[in-house]
Each structure stands twice: as C-alpha cells, then as structure tokens.
Amino acid sequence: MSLQQHVIQSFKELFGEPPAYVVRAPGRVNLIGEHTDYNDGFVLPMAIDRAVWIALRPRPDDTVRVHSLDLDRSATFLLADLRYEDAGWSEYVKGVAWALQGAGYRLAGWEGVLAGDVPRGAGLSSSAALELATARAFQVVSGFDWDPPSMARLGQKAENQWVGMNCGIMDQMISAAGEAGHALLIDCRSLETTSVALPPGTVAVILDTATRRGLVDSAYNERRTQCEAAARHFGVPALRDVTMERFEAEAGGLDDVTFRRARHVISENARTLAAADAMARGDAAAMGRLMDASHVSMRDDFEISGPALNTMVECAHEAPGCYGARMTGGGFAGCAVALVATDRANAFAETVAASYEAATGLTPAIYISRATEGASVVEQP
C-alpha cells in the first residue's frame, strides 16, 4: 500500500467517509550550497520522492484536528486561540496556521490524518515537508491562491518564530516549488529559481548514515551568528555580497573561527553557481569535483560534518560509478548525497552499504532518488 493509499484508508476508518482532499509536500536533498541560504546566497536542491501526505476534509468551524499515523498521536486546536505548547510535531501545524493568519489569510478549519516517509532528523527536510503540506491543506479548504515563494516564506516564519529553529529559506522553497526531473538553483535573496536537470546518465543517491541530530539543539544557530558577525565585519547585509577577492583582501581582522566560517560560505556560493553551470553543460565530472570540494569546506572550515558523514563520503568515493559526494543538510549527522552513473547506481548502493557497515557497525539506508514536483493537491484514485 502506498503512503497515499494509507492516508486515504486511515481517513476512511477514522471519519467514516473518504477524504475531500489529499495533499502532499516533498522532502529535499541539497546537491550543493550548504548554509548559504540564510546568508542570502545560492542553493541547488531537488525535491525528492519522499513526502508528507495529508488526507482531510473541511470543518464548518475554526477547529483543526489532525492525527499523525506515524506517531499515533492527535492534536486539536482553535484557529482563534493558537497557543504554543511545546507539543512537538503539532507545533509545526499550528505555526503554519499562525503565520498564514498573521499574513492576512482567512483560514477555514479542517480535520485529517497525516503520514510521511521523509526520514526525520536526517537532513532531508521533514519539517519543511510538514509545513508545506499543512499550508496546502489550509489553501485547499480556505480557497486562497497558491504562491510558492509566499508559502515558503510563511513556512520559514513558522519554523523561525513559532518552533524556534532559525533556518533559512531553502527547505521550504524547494518543497513549495520543486519541479519533476529537475533541481532548482534558488537565489535565496530574491527567491528567483532556475531549473537545472541532472547531467545525462546520472542519478542522485542519498546515503543515510543512520545517525541523527536535532537541529534546534545543535550548533546550527551558532553558525548563523558567526556568519552575521562576519557580514558586519565587511559592512554588508549578508555574506552573499562578499566576493572571494574581497574576502582575501579584507578578512585580516577576523578571528580564526569566523574567518573559516565566512570562507566556507563565500566559496560555497561560488561552487554552487559553478555547479549549476556544470549541470547545464551536462558535465558530471565537474559537478562531482565541486561536490567533493564542498564536503572538504564543510568538514574543515564550517566544521559541520562528523565521523559518520566523513566515513560515508569516503565509502562513496571508493564505490563504482561515483562522480562526487558530500554531506547534505544542516550537518553533524544524517545524510550524504552522491552523484552516480545511472547504470552503476545499484552496484554503488550495494558497495557503499557493505563498506559503511563494515567501517562503522551501522546499517545505512540508501535511496536512489528522483526529483519530484513541489507541494500539490493530489487527484484521488
């Protein structure tokens, strides 16, 4: 049974009739451009074929009632009386309602069931998928127009100000605006996007280390503060505005840690633009080299990798068909991503799984992924 069928069947069992609507929003894997989004920079993610699904029907009042099949927990709240209660997953749903109402949207109540297959805490944006699926649910019952950049910004606002995670815009934007078969080069200042296909004959393979971290509790916010300090040093709104030449000329007054944090962001922006060019040319080898350089920068300058991620990347490099590999996501644990020749992908996955388990004692999960569309209302079978 597919996840779509699962939420529909569970809705019927809970409410005694089929759902009026089914919505979904995908997770993502970022091919390159890490910790550049909150520096107003460039990122190159793709929406993946793992998503959060909600089956729902409208209510005649302002109550929202939702049941998580994954956690077997329910949440109920009133749109006129939103209160933060530190209730875990349901705060993301409430936070989106709060952000939408704050932006002037008139919301209708609804009830439904949700489930997802985006691994939580793996750096594949399970939280953004939940936020954008929730936004789609409110959109379909309330009748307002769907504008991906606006919905992405409101999802980010919910996570920043309601949940308390100081994330950038990338995760919400790709979940809102993803395109099937393509990655998106996103300018995180303007939210302009450019579709870029993977080089012919290649596939993105997600390598889950089976290690986890909680972003809210990690050093993510510390990195953001360090980047803001570096931007003040250069007198610019964000590190996106500093070229590598200016950095090398004017970085002398920075302490060593802030110097390395800034060097990562500035060089990563350049790598991301170069990667989009390489993909547009169909140059898999050049794309792979840029991914490799990105991982080294995250490991040494931004210091957001870890032993499991480094081992996974090393295993990927030694496996057949690999053009390049890097950690992906917020860092410290979770997933790496590799660009792999399509005809070697299965052998690559088997080799990496065996070598990583031999090196770490951990059993990884490996996904040969395809790029999917962003948050959508799904026609029911």
C-alpha atoms as one frame of an Amber mdcrd trajectory, in Angstrom:
protein
   0.000   0.000   0.000   1.383   3.396  -0.985   1.530   6.242   1.514  -1.232
   7.990  -0.425  -3.445   4.909  -0.112  -2.504   4.605   3.568  -3.683   8.111
   4.493  -6.881   7.700   2.454  -7.714   4.345   4.040  -6.886   5.608   7.533
  -9.066   8.671   6.978 -11.991   6.428   5.992 -11.505   4.336   9.130 -11.324
   7.400  11.382 -14.076   9.550   9.858 -16.325   7.008   8.133 -16.077   8.508
   4.644 -13.425   9.274   2.009 -11.402  12.482   2.388 -12.439  15.568   0.442
  -8.807  16.319  -0.427  -5.366  14.755  -0.395  -2.274  16.976  -0.337   1.445
  16.217  -0.267   4.706  18.099   0.078   8.150  16.603  -0.557  11.363  16.483
   1.370  14.520  17.504  -0.402  18.152  16.723  -0.915  20.540  19.608  -1.418
  23.068  18.806  -4.126  25.309  21.751  -3.215  25.045  25.101  -1.431  25.096
  24.351   2.296  24.482  27.007   4.967  24.347  29.601   2.181  20.581  30.142
   2.309  20.491  32.265   5.458  23.424  34.221   4.030  21.183  35.309   1.105
  23.189  33.041  -1.176  22.573  30.296  -3.712  21.473  26.695  -3.215  20.865
  23.788  -5.595  18.353  21.347  -4.052  15.871  18.960  -5.593  12.548  17.794
  -4.199  12.647  14.037  -3.627  10.156  11.208  -3.933   9.579  11.103  -0.184
   6.888  13.329   1.228   4.373  14.207   3.929   0.795  13.352   2.940  -2.427
  14.689   4.482  -5.938  13.368   3.760  -8.516  15.862   5.004 -11.980  17.364
   4.874 -13.135  20.895   5.775 -14.918  21.638   9.034 -17.723  24.182   9.479
 -15.887  25.873  12.364 -12.361  27.100  13.119 -11.149  23.860  14.688  -8.179
  21.969  13.259  -7.966  18.309  14.233  -5.143  16.185  12.856  -3.929  12.671
  13.608  -0.340  11.586  12.931  -0.285   7.982  11.745   3.479   7.765  12.207
   3.342   8.725  15.880  -0.235   7.584  16.638  -0.860  10.969  18.244  -3.620
  13.506  17.678  -3.733  17.272  18.058  -6.678  19.667  18.143  -6.545  23.466
  18.251  -8.694  26.519  17.519  -7.580  28.987  14.850  -8.880  31.824  17.031
  -6.846  30.682  20.037  -3.412  29.493  18.910  -1.043  28.771  21.787   2.485
  27.416  21.732   2.614  24.333  23.962   5.947  22.730  23.004   3.964  19.779
  21.672   6.435  18.526  19.078   5.135  17.794  15.572   1.816  19.578  16.024
   3.583  22.890  16.691   4.648  22.909  13.028   0.984  22.644  12.007  -0.034
  25.367  14.465   2.911  27.533  13.445   1.836  27.495   9.801  -1.705  28.492
  10.815  -0.244  31.320  12.909   1.967  32.549  10.054  -0.834  32.391   7.474
  -3.264  34.284   9.712  -0.583  36.838  10.519  -0.169  37.467   6.787  -3.887
  38.173   6.443  -5.162  34.842   5.140  -8.663  33.889   6.317  -8.425  30.235
   7.280 -11.078  27.536   7.482 -10.889  24.631   9.906 -10.230  21.062   8.777
  -9.645  17.589  10.094  -7.480  14.859   8.708  -4.703  12.329   9.015  -1.065
  12.726   8.069   1.840  10.411   7.414   5.267  10.801   5.890   8.238   8.829
   4.650  10.823  11.620   4.851  13.282  10.330   7.477  13.180  12.648  10.495
  16.416  14.281  11.634  18.298  13.067   8.561  18.823  16.421   6.856  16.125
  15.774   4.234  13.728  18.489   5.449  10.951  16.507   7.048   9.904  19.654
   8.923   9.610  21.765   5.755   7.590  18.983   4.121   5.188  19.038   7.081
   4.957  22.847   6.937   4.213  22.971   3.210   1.762  20.060   3.346  -0.022
  21.956   6.120  -0.030  25.144   4.039  -1.521  23.183   1.115  -4.195  21.777
   3.426  -5.187  25.269   4.568  -5.080  26.542   0.983  -7.388  23.874  -0.384
 -10.035  24.282   2.345  -9.756  28.088   2.593  -9.661  28.868  -1.132  -6.750
  31.289  -1.383  -4.285  31.281  -4.289  -1.136  29.156  -4.027   2.026  31.216
  -4.494   5.113  29.064  -3.825   7.519  31.844  -2.697   4.918  33.345  -0.349
   4.061  29.954   1.114   7.766  29.147   1.516   8.404  32.382   3.412   5.455
  31.726   5.721   6.635  28.169   6.354  10.050  29.559   7.241   8.438  32.145
   9.527   6.552  29.369  11.321   9.771  27.443  11.902  11.792  30.525  12.897
   9.320  32.284  15.162   6.871  29.614  16.330   9.023  26.490  16.563  12.264
  28.339  17.365  14.571  26.959  14.668  16.491  29.726  12.906  16.510  28.022
   9.474  16.989  29.645   6.089  14.516  29.605   3.203  15.874  26.749   1.070
  13.953  23.818   2.547  10.558  25.480   2.369  11.210  26.916  -1.090  12.132
  23.619  -2.734   9.240  21.830  -1.001   6.875  24.520  -2.304   8.287  24.969
  -5.810  10.115  21.774  -6.799   9.932  20.603 -10.412   9.798  16.986 -11.546
  13.033  15.829 -13.126  14.977  18.941 -12.132  16.964  20.522  -9.356  16.352
  24.218  -8.704  19.057  26.845  -8.466  17.495  29.182  -5.906  18.615  32.745
  -5.245  17.760  32.936  -1.550  17.583  36.740  -1.618  15.110  37.188  -4.476
  13.691  33.623  -4.474  14.187  33.539  -8.237  14.647  29.969  -9.446  16.293
  28.323 -12.432  15.511  24.710 -13.341  18.561  22.532 -13.928  18.443  18.871
 -14.929  20.972  16.380 -13.604  23.712  15.566 -16.133  22.505  12.874 -18.566
  23.124   9.355 -17.322  23.405  10.338 -13.653  21.260   9.984 -10.567  21.407
  11.468  -7.069  21.837   8.806  -4.391  21.002   9.683  -0.781  23.207   7.977
   1.806  21.648   7.939   5.281  24.325   7.324   7.920  21.756   6.099  10.497
  22.934   8.865  12.838  20.642  11.677  13.967  20.755  15.139  15.423  18.175
  17.698  16.498  18.686  20.982  14.664  17.175  23.098  17.413  19.688  21.672
  19.878  22.691  21.671  17.558  25.323  24.279  16.737  23.285  25.458  13.723
  22.213  28.724  15.363  25.806  29.330  16.458  26.980  29.080  12.841  24.368
  31.593  11.790  25.517  34.042  14.459  29.120  33.660  13.286  28.111  34.390
   9.694  26.234  37.504  10.780  29.333  38.698  12.642  31.422  38.192   9.505
  28.912  40.158   7.418  29.153  43.053   9.888  32.941  42.966   9.549  32.601
  43.517   5.797  29.798  46.068   6.206  27.328  44.130   4.055  23.805  42.799
   4.663  24.921  39.191   4.132  27.995  37.193   3.126  26.448  36.704  -0.316
  27.672  40.259  -1.025  31.358  39.433  -0.443  33.450  38.123  -3.332  36.364
  35.770  -2.757  38.727  38.548  -3.861  37.336  40.984  -1.298  37.391  38.313
   1.375  41.073  37.603   0.781  41.872  41.324   0.831  39.845  42.365   3.900
  39.484  39.328   6.175  42.546  40.128   8.264  40.600  41.427  11.262  38.520
  38.281  11.706  39.316  35.713  14.371  40.266  32.276  13.056  36.876  30.631
  13.576  34.859  33.456  11.986  37.407  33.604   9.137  36.847  29.945   8.316
  33.069  30.167   8.643  32.990  33.089   6.198  35.411  31.413   3.795  33.104
  28.405   3.574  30.013  30.463   2.775  31.719  32.674   0.199  33.449  29.791
  -1.568  30.297  27.643  -1.380  28.281  30.313  -3.165  30.840  30.304  -5.974
  30.799  26.499  -6.108  27.006  26.427  -6.282  26.864  28.766  -9.270  29.627
  26.760 -10.946  27.719  23.534 -10.237  24.574  24.856 -11.923  26.694  25.729
 -14.961  28.286  22.269 -14.948  24.875  20.594 -14.779  23.553  22.763 -17.605
  26.535  21.631 -19.704  25.938  18.009 -18.726  29.401  17.857 -17.141  29.045
  15.208 -14.439  32.769  15.112 -13.686  32.915  18.855 -12.979  29.786  18.640
 -10.830  31.331  15.791  -8.845  34.540  17.720  -8.199  32.531  20.664  -6.878
  30.577  18.364  -4.545  33.849  16.930  -3.235  35.260  20.409  -2.606  32.051
  21.397  -0.837  32.409  18.498   1.591  36.006  19.421   2.409  34.912  23.006
   3.111  32.092  21.866   5.396  34.394  19.447   7.180  37.335  21.794   7.714
  36.052  25.399   7.567  32.418  25.220   8.673  33.008  22.171  10.881  29.540
  20.682  10.481  30.479  17.192   9.355  31.219  14.294  11.683  32.858  10.867
  11.742  29.881   9.004  10.274  29.381  11.520   7.469  33.089  11.590   6.636
  33.210   7.795   6.550  30.143   7.665   4.313  31.681  10.112   1.844  34.911
   8.092   1.794  32.940   4.895   1.124  31.085   6.626  -1.709  34.327   7.754
  -3.343  35.577   4.154  -3.385  32.388   2.701  -4.890  31.719   2.173  -8.617
  30.205   4.966 -10.673  30.658   7.825  -8.184  31.391  11.271  -9.640  31.356
  13.073  -6.293  29.870  13.025  -2.791  29.261  15.387   0.114  27.344  15.648
   3.345  23.986  17.344   2.871  21.619  19.175   5.187  22.288  21.037   8.404
  25.172  18.783   9.334  26.609  16.858  12.302  24.703  13.676  11.357  22.118
  12.492   8.876  22.788  12.086   5.175  25.332  12.457   2.429  24.497  12.696
  -1.264  26.413  11.298  -4.223  26.205  11.905  -7.968  26.383   8.462  -9.549
  26.252   6.984 -13.036  22.732   5.641 -13.512  23.907   2.290 -14.849  26.116
   1.773 -11.785  23.668   3.024  -9.149  22.581  -0.364  -7.809  26.158  -1.659
  -7.591  27.193   1.635  -5.994  24.472   1.334  -3.346  25.376  -2.265  -2.509
  29.086  -1.476  -2.248  28.583   1.592  -0.049  26.144  -0.211   2.250  28.611
  -3.028   2.844  31.711  -0.879   3.284  29.987   1.658   5.559  28.566  -1.061
   7.809  31.965  -2.754   7.984  33.610   0.539   8.962  31.042   1.762  11.498
  28.846  -1.132  12.600  25.833   0.924  11.493  23.360  -0.170   8.828  22.768
   2.702   6.397  19.648   3.418   4.367  20.362   4.244   0.732  17.850   5.845
  -1.631  18.284   6.179  -5.375  16.121   9.272  -5.671  14.240  11.100  -8.383
  13.258  14.756  -8.497   9.548  15.418  -7.941   7.186  18.375  -8.071   6.607
  20.604  -5.063   3.620  20.746  -2.709   0.440  19.777  -4.530  -3.197  18.791
  -4.265  -3.393  15.206  -5.491  -6.162  13.723  -7.604  -7.614  10.781  -5.702
  -7.665   7.348  -7.364
